[in-house]
Amino acid sequence: MAKQEDIFKNVVSHAKEYGFIFPSSEVYDGLSAVYDYAQNGVELKKNIREYWWKSMVQMNENIVGLDAAILMHPTTWKASGHVDAFNDPLIDNKDSKKRYRADVLVEDHAEKINQKAQKEIEKARARFGDAFNEEEFVATNARVVEYLSKYKEILSRLAKGMTDDLQDVKALIEELEIADPETGSRNWTDVKQFNLMFGTKLGASADSAMDLYLRPETAQGIFVNFLNVQKSGRMKVPFGIAQTGKAFRNEIVARQFIFRMREFEQMEMQFFVRPGEEMKWYHHWKETRLNWHLSLGLGKENYRFHDHEKLAHYANAAADIEFNFPFGFKELEGIHSRTDFDLKAHEQYSGRKLQYFDPELNENYVPYVVETSVGLDRMFLAVFATSLQEETLEDGSTRTVLKLPSVLAPTKAAVLPLIKRDGLPEISKKIIDDLKWDFTVAYDEKDAVGRRYRRQDALGTPFCITVDHQTIEDQTVTIRHRDTMKQDRVKISELKDIIENEVSMKNWLMKM
Ligand code: GAP
């Protein structure tokens, strides 16, 4: 089996080679943790966004959309707590001059210990087969007990240090003898807080220019528009406002490709509810969002919930949907019950009332909010990495195939004339002219048809339509299915329905 790192390297190089993702401004050697979406990537990303938008906005009559500006009044970020508390603990290595997130250094160290325990468990599973009782083994095997208790102890001391005193985190790093991952040096500075917001200026003259921030989340644009939307849309609580858009964070450790970027896109929804009803809605959205992910068919075993034990000051419940990325389970989406914290803070800082008059209760209140927040780029990585597969065929050859959920595939069908003459290209182009009203379709006449199939497999195209001499006689073509490689002879007039049936959002979302 390929090693995790190799799988991940393969994902990054496939994304570049096949026109999905390029490093930003690559001619200047790129910009750290900033990426550009190329011709196929932009289609895949757009399809993920639409799949989300359709399920959240179009399918829910009490959820509406919004597109707030990236630049917001700077007091927004004071009220939201980002100016004072949107920090990461950073530590510098005095020898290498490299900067790290102190908590990540400790977490990575703890994870190595956890991995030792998991290895013992897997070894025992292989040894005992069906008779293996994991629970009993974990509770009684001395080595596993020791590893897991050390792992938990480190994480709990880290959590305490992060809230009580950052110097305890530094002490933990020293006690665990954690070294600079790149150079091995243990010569560390103290741990300091580092604000993640990017600053910018509004206005031309140096004297009157106003300091602004590039938004670090899209959610605040929703909060400050809550009453505008409620009144102009005559919305009744409970209702939601959904938004997709760019967010910016000056991440200290920006790595793992598009998993952690400095400029990224979020898909967020704030659901405004009656105070006291938030837990009901929190559970509703946890379940609904997991079902949305599962509808894409990437495998139930690749998702898990991580319920937060330590909550942010504004939340009374929070969970992550974690996904099994090529580098392990990590956060993909957050579901947070944010109480009335944000609206109340904006009331306090703006001096305006942000309250809803509930006609059924005959009273005014500040609604509570349940938020769902998923990173579009992380979704892209989850879908792309899981879909990229290397298959060994019956004849012993291998093929690289990007088994994207067909609803998300950048190109739904490629039309291939068997040869470049005898009128076959003309028929192919006619087929494209007909299909392109409904689907993104491609034309390819270069190379032998087998090689063209492989290229479309690597691009994730669900269908290849081949036009040959029989087409001239009876208006039929072969349609090849990406995943099974099965080929059927069908009438040209049937193509639209065959493709539609396979790629329509309706059919996929109905699986929710
Ligand atoms: N409004 C809530 C909020 O922003 P968050 O957990 O900080 O919560 C939500 O971010 C989601 O945004 C994450 O689950 C992740 O998918 C995505 N995200 C956060 N930081 C990111 C980054 N630097 N690069 C890519 N995606 C990121």
Boltz pocket constraint, residues with backbone or C-beta under 6 A from the ligand:
constraints:
  - pocket:
      binder: B
      contacts: [[A, 216], [A, 217], [A, 218], [A, 219], [A, 249], [A, 251], [A, 258], [A, 259], [A, 260], [A, 261], [A, 262], [A, 264], [A, 265], [A, 266], [A, 268], [A, 331], [A, 332], [A, 333], [A, 334], [A, 371], [A, 373], [A, 374], [A, 375], [A, 376], [A, 377], [A, 378]]
      max_distance: 6.0
